[in-house]
Amino acid sequence: MNACARSIGLPDHDPVSSPKAETSPIVTAAKLAVRLKPKSALRAFLRSEASGGLVLMAAAAAAMIVANSPIGEGYSRVLESYVGPMSVRHWVDDALMALFFLLVGLEIKRELVDGHLSSWADRALPSIAAVSGMAVPAGVYLAIAGSTPGLARGWAIPSATDIAFAIGVMALLGKRVPTSLKLFLTTVAIVDDMGAVAVIALAYTNEISGLKLLAAGAIAGVMFVLNRLGVVRLLPYMALGALLWVAVWMSGIHATIAGVVTAALIPIRRSPGAPDAAGSPLHRLEHALQPWVAYLIVPVFGFANAGVSLAGFSLATLLDPLPLGIAAGLVVGKQVGVFGAVWGAQRLGWAQRPGGASWAQVYGTALLCGIGFTMSLFIGGLAFADPLLEREVKLGVLAGSVLSALIGSAVLFLSAPAARRN
């Protein structure tokens, strides 16, 4: 059947065989519709995250090489040098990453309002898996490191999943991974990001300036009014979002939360079947931000934070409570939490495992959820200020993430049907 005719439900014959059919306005309209059909935002998102994940891996590897090379001290000095009120590292972690969190917030809002989390039936399984996948790693970490004075504060480090890194690993496996599992991993990571944002706001905020927080609330209130008035131009929201970042940064709450709040107040127009519709401010901003975040901001963050000098470390260091707790939380806690949640949800009749995926493939995906990297490093930087503990955090995150990636990809490769391996 001709593809255009099939797309609009025409009879199953070849219209090209008839001269009339070639000039039929129906067929012409069908061809035009196919040509103008908007690309799936989710497919574009997966492609962006997949390739962005590969760039992130390269940035992390480069950071490790530089940190353990003769220019390693210079690398550290540059990151700790001050530009204005903050060091280079803090400009990356607090300012650039606010744009990362803005994109995270946009993705969360889109999925909740107009996407794969818009109904309870859609959000049940990934929500259950994400919550379990955050709680179990935290429990594993506390069981190993919680009794050591000062280390309990790092309980949330192994609870995060790095969507870019994980989807990047899946991309390397190609058709061996069913699309349903890619969507499942994406939605789990998005719900996971919601939890991480809440943890950062509630668990890693110290002294709060009430006056600055009030100013931040007033700015957010103006953005809310603009939204309710139907203002769809992005410039006012971006200008107020920048002011909100300053107010939140000065209030004592981590400044990246401003990105999430701004995203929540960006107008969205529901557009079923056309998720990248040009008339929706949220979709326009999301598509504009994606390449910058995927190919610049997250890799820069990875390069600035993954560089840990191994001088003075040995394999025995991995058995110290902090790195061991983080690595075990990512490798063991994540797979138990996510896989156990999917299995339990199906047994209890709450949800079904992703369609077309075997239990072995679900298990491999649960292992990939143990790739914590970006968010784990970010939370680790908030949890500990001591340089030695920061190095141990990085060591634990890198070890746990790499092990999760290697074991998870091996399980997915071996569990793929023979036809998909060719």
N, C-alpha and C positions, 0 to 999 in steps of 0.2 A: 504493500500500500504506500502511496505517496505520503511522505512525512507531514507535509503541510495539510493535506486532506485529512490524514488521521488525527491531527491535532485539533481539528474542529468537528470530527465525527462524520466526515463524508463517506460515501459508499466505498467499498474495497475494490477499486479499479484504478488503472493508471490513467490519469487525466491527460498525460502528455501524448497519448495515442490519438487524441482528438484535437484537431486544430482549434475547435471552439473552446475546449477546456483550457487551452493555453492562455486564452485571453479572458477566461471567465473572471468576472470581478470578485467572485467568492475566493477562487484560488489565489488571485493576486493579493487580496486582503489577507489571506492566510499566510502567504509568504512574507508579507510586510510585517504581520504580527509576530512571526517567528524571528524575523530579523531584529525587531524592536523589543522583543521580550526581555525584560531586565534580568540581569544575572542574579543568581541566588546569593543573597548576602551571606548566608551560612557557608556556601561553597567558597565564596571569596574569603570569608573569615578563616576557614580551615586552611586554604592555600596560604594566606598571609601568615597564620600562626605556624604552619609547617615550615615554610621557608625562613620565617623569622627565628624559629627554634634552632635551625641549622646555623644561622648567623650567631645566635646566642652561644651555641656550643663552641664555635670558633673563637668568639670573644673570651669565653671562660678559659679555653686552652691557652690563648695568647697571654692572658693575665697570669696564669700559672708559670708559663715560660719566662715572662718578664720578671716576675717576683723572685724567681730562683736563678736569675742571670746576674752578670756584673752590674747591670743598671737597676737592680732591684731596689737599692736604697734610694735612688733618684725617683723611681716610681712612687715609693711611699712618701717621699718629701713633697712631691707635686700634689698628691692627694690631700696631704695635711696642710698645705700652704693656704693662706687666707686670701680671698678675693672679696673685699667689702666685709659684710658682717659675718660671713660664714666661710668655712674651708671648702676647697674644691669638692671633697667627698660629700659634704653636707649640701652643696649646691646640687650635686647629682641625686643624693638620697631624698632631699626635701623638696627641691624645686622641679627638677626634671621628672622625678617619679610622681609628682602631683599630676602630670599629664598622663602617666601610665594609669594612675588611679581614676582619672577622669574617663579614660577609655574603658576601664573595668566597670565603672559606674554606668556608662552608656550601654555597655553590653548587658549588664544585669537588668537595667530598666527595659531595654528592648525585649529581652527574653521573657520578662515578667508580663509585659503589656501586650506584646505582639509576636511572641516567639515560642520556643520549645518549653517555656516554663509558665505559659499563660493559663494553663488549667491544672487542676489538681492531678488529673490522670497523667499529664505530661511531667509534672514536677515530682510526683511521688517517689519513684525509684531513685533518680539522681539526688533528691533531697535526703532521703534516708541514707543512701550510700555516702554522701558528703558529710553528714553529721557524724555517722559512725566512723568515717575515715578521718575525722578530726579528733574525736574523743579517744579512740583506741591508741593512736600514736602518742597522744599526751599522757595517757596512762602508762604506756611502756616507758616513756622518757622519765616520768616521775618515779617509777619502780626502780630504775637504774641510777638516776642522778638526783632525785628529789631529796634524799637524805643527806647529801653533801651540802654543807652550809653555803648559801648564796646561789645555788644552782637551780632551785625550784622555779625561779623567775623565768627560766627558758622553756617552760612546759609547752608553749605554743609553737616553738620552732619547727618540730617535725610534723605539724598538723597541716601544713600548706601543700598544695600541688601546683607545680609550674606548668601552666597550660601550653605555653610556647614550646618548652623543652619536650614535654610529653607528646604533643602532636607532631613535633619535629621527628621524634623517634618513630612514631607511627608512620610518618610519611616515607621513611626509609624502607618500611616493610611493604609499601604499596598495596596491591590487591589482596595480600595475605590477611589483611584486617578488614572485616565487614564494615560497611559505612555506619551501620547501627551502633557499633562500638565506638567509632570516632565521635558520633553525636553524643553518645553516653558519656564518654570521657570529657568532652567539651562542657556539657551541662553540669557534670559533677564538679569540674574545676570552677565553673562560674558560681555555683552555690558555695563551693569552698571559699571563693574570694569574698562572698558576702560575710561568711564567718570570720575570715581573716580581718576584714575591715572593722567588724564589731570588736574583735579581740584587741586590735591596735587602739581603737578609741577608748575602750574600757579598761584594759589591763596594762597598757603602757603609756598612760598619761599621769604625770606627777602633779606638780602644783599648777593650778588653773587661775588665771586672772579673770575675775568675774566681769570687769569692765570691758576687756578685750573680747571676751566671749559674747557679751551683750552686743557689742558692735558687729561681731560676726553674724549673730542672729538677726540683727537689723538688715544687714546686707542680703542675707538669705531671704528675708521677708520681702525685700524689694524685688528680688528675682521671682519669688512666688507670685507677687502681684502682676508682674509683667507677663508671666505665664498665663494667669487667669484672664488677663486683658486680651490675650490672643496675639501678643507680640512674637513674631516668628524670625525676626532678624537675629543672627547669632552674635553680632558685635556687642550689643548691650550685655548679653549674658557672659561673654568672655571678659569684658572689662570689669563687670561686677565679680566674676569668678576670681580675677587677679586680686582685687581688693579683699575678697573673702579669704584667699590664701594668706595674705599679709596679716589679717586679723586673727585667723586661726593659729598661724605661726607664733604670733605675739601672745596668744592666750595660754599657751602651754600644751594644748592638744596638738598631736602630730599634724603638721601642715598638709600632708597628703590627703587627710580626711576632707579637706576643702574640695579636692577633685571629685570625690564621690558625691558630696552635697551638691556641687554645681551640676553634675550629671543628672541628679534626681530632679532638678528644676528646669532642665532643657525640655522644651515642648516636643512631643512626639505625635505623629498622626498615624493611626492604625492603618495598615495597608496590606491586608492578607494577600499573599501571592506576589507581592511586589515590595519586599522588605527594604529595598534600597530606593524607594520612591523619592524623587527630587524634592517634593513638597514637604517632606518631614525634616524639620531642623535637626532632630537627634540623629537621623540616618545620615544627613549630610555631614555633620560634625564627626560622626563615627568613621565614615569612609575617609574623611580628610585626615584624621588622626592616625588611622591604622598603620600606614606605611612608615610614618615617622616614629611611632612607638615600637613597631616590630623591628625596623632596620637601623634605628639610631638610639632611641632612649634606653630600651632594655639591653641591647648589647653594650652600651656605654656603662650602664649600671653593672652588668656582669663583669666588664673589664675592670671597673673600679673596685669591685667587692670580692671577686673570686681569687684575686692574687694573694695567695698565702705562701710565705716563705717556709720551706720545709727544713730549714737549718735548725738543728737542735731537736727535731722531731724524729721519731722512729715508728716502726709498726706498733710498738708497744704503746705509743701515745694514743692510738685508736681505742685502746682498752681503758683509757681514763674515763671517769664517769660522764663528763660533758660530751665529748665526741661520740662515745659509745651509745649514750642515751639518745642522741640525735639520729645517728645512723640506724640504730635498732628501731627507733620510732618510725623512720621513713621506710625501711626495708620490711620489717616484720609488722609493725603497727598498721601501716597503710593497707597492706594486702589483707590482713585479718579483718580490719574494719570495713573496707569496701566490699571484698568478696563475701564476707560473712553477712553483710547487710543485704546484698542481692539475693543470696541463697535463702536467708531468713524471710525476706519480703515475699519471695515466691512460695515458700513453704506455708506462710501464713495467708496467702491469697491476696496480699496487698498490691502486688505488682508482678509483672512477668519480666524475665531477663530479656535483654535486647534481642530483637528478632534476627534469626539467621546466624546467631553466635552460639558456639558450644560453651560448656562450662569451662573447658580449658582456656578458651579465648577470653572469657570473662575474667578468669584468674590472671591471665597475662596482662590484661588491662588494669586490673587492681594493682598489680606490681608496678606498672608505669605510673600510677597515682602517687607512688613513693618518690617521684622526681620532684623534690621540693624547691630547689635552687633559688629562683628570684625572690619569692615571697619568704622563704625560710631564711635566706641571708638578710633580707630586710628586717624581719622580726628579730633575728639574732642581734642585729645592730642596735635595736631598741632595747633589747633585754640586758645586754652587757656592755659596759664602757671600758672594762679592763682589757688592754691590748692582748694579753695572753689568752684570756677567755674568748676574745673575738677571733683569734687565730684558731682556737680549738673548735669554735662554732663553724667556721669555714671548713675546717678539716672534716668535721662530722657531716655537714651538709653535702660536701663534694663526694665523700665516700658513700653515703647513703643514696644520693641521687644517681651516681654512676652505677652502683650495684643494682639499684632498682631498674635502671635503663637496660643494663646488660641482661639481667635475668628475665625481665618482662619481655624484651624483644626476642630472646631465645624461646621462651614459652609460646609466644604468638607465632613465631616462625615455624616451630615444630608442630603446633596444633592446627595450622592452616590445612584445609583439604588439599590433597595432592594436585588437583586441577588448578588451584590458585597459586601454587609455587612455580608454575611454568611461565 
